């Protein structure tokens, strides 16, 4: 049973009965049993849940404090024989002072006590009236009590902070993360006022992103006093800036959220992020959190069959924007703006007023033409300075040709047509190649002839060739070296194929609404291009004039390859883990396990074998977190071997 770097965590919000430790303990124990049945390895409860947070001056009563201690002992007994770590909030008296504590329990024993450091003393909160600050233990004098514990469960390390700690200018979790904690648990008691939950959620998500960690937040809910405020019982689990799970607030019964944290991903991100540990030397740090850390080994996590029950969504299209209509509009416009500004800046820098593009009627050249048109509009240049050239070859179909010509007419750019057949046949004669032998020479000769035409026209017109190739093609090396592989500026170099399709669709719905070619609107043309099978059209069409050479039949579905690329590049996942995630992401689709395995092997093999093409890529604007520019984002030797990575799939 392989864990693939995951660990299961949960946040439970019990209904409390104020000052009724017995009832609270019973409910906590019940939820522990429920979490254990779900394979949870680390479970957290809210702040002071053993007694209830809003007991006020009752915290000064010996009876309540003593009962809380016994309640913790009862909770500890409930964890015996379980490979699960439980974190509960309770008041504890230590050396005649009372502290608001998170108690970490494992297999019947208290493994560490984390006292709250920052005590609120404003509005309805006045904790310093009852509790002392955990700052008393930063010196390390008390072995079992410290704000600076790092607990280890299997491959994962976690730390704890309590409520207000997160709201401080520099939360303790920032230091915990630097010390190696990949997961932060926050036991909280946060009341509800208008707008607060939105900020609280952003605070949790941002802290998880800033610290490259998972952040598990759990606040108290129903049963707390509503004398002056209401507690909604907010709980959420975030990972590296993304909220994986959240509960429904204001419930009148106990609730629990569970998610699987990808610890391996967090460790890889920290390793790749050079600034993660770029902090001042210990001697200049202003906080005592920089020292006196204690490491506690808690043992292995629960044995969980993640292959059967992974409790998190795996996005099958990680490059494609998701969200509501407003978010989609923002992301699409942002991506396009980066492309447009990159090209506009290059044109302005070299004082060029002409751009040359090969227009095939396919997705990539279409997006490049749209971006170039918007760049010319941005600079106030005449669109007639864009020279779109169709170059019909042996495999060009009427559908792609008419779409290319009509799109150029609709956008108002200069359209030229230069058939390549005669020149390529002359070239075959020059090199002694039989045109009936439709091999790689037959195909690449056409691609290089087209590139030669574009380059020469650019020289002739004093412009630059705008490249059309996308990120997915460069990852697979699906480009003719010094053919469509080369340009003077490649606007799609950071755009994967799945995103190319989405951006063309977005542009069709939002831009160039008044542009037409005869009776065809630009929108209609663009949607027909989207529906056209992806093909280099280097082999003759079939007897019906349809495309005979479909790219995805040859190299595999781009939807799969983009998924492979994202997880391989962004998180450094092994092929076996990528295979596992792909099976979850594409479950119930046409991509069954053998199909995923087949094309993943193709991806790994081609990614390594085709690096030499990426080593001399043209300039291209970076758009997202995954890009293969050899000048900074991806530096890989062209002769690296794929043996290790292919054998991982065995």
Order of alpha helices (4+ residues) and beta strands (2+ residues): beta-alpha-beta-alpha-beta-beta-beta-beta-beta-alpha-alpha-beta-alpha-beta-beta-beta-beta-alpha-beta-alpha-alpha-beta-alpha-beta-alpha-beta-alpha-alpha-beta-alpha-beta-alpha-beta-beta-alpha-alpha-alpha-alpha-alpha-alpha-alpha
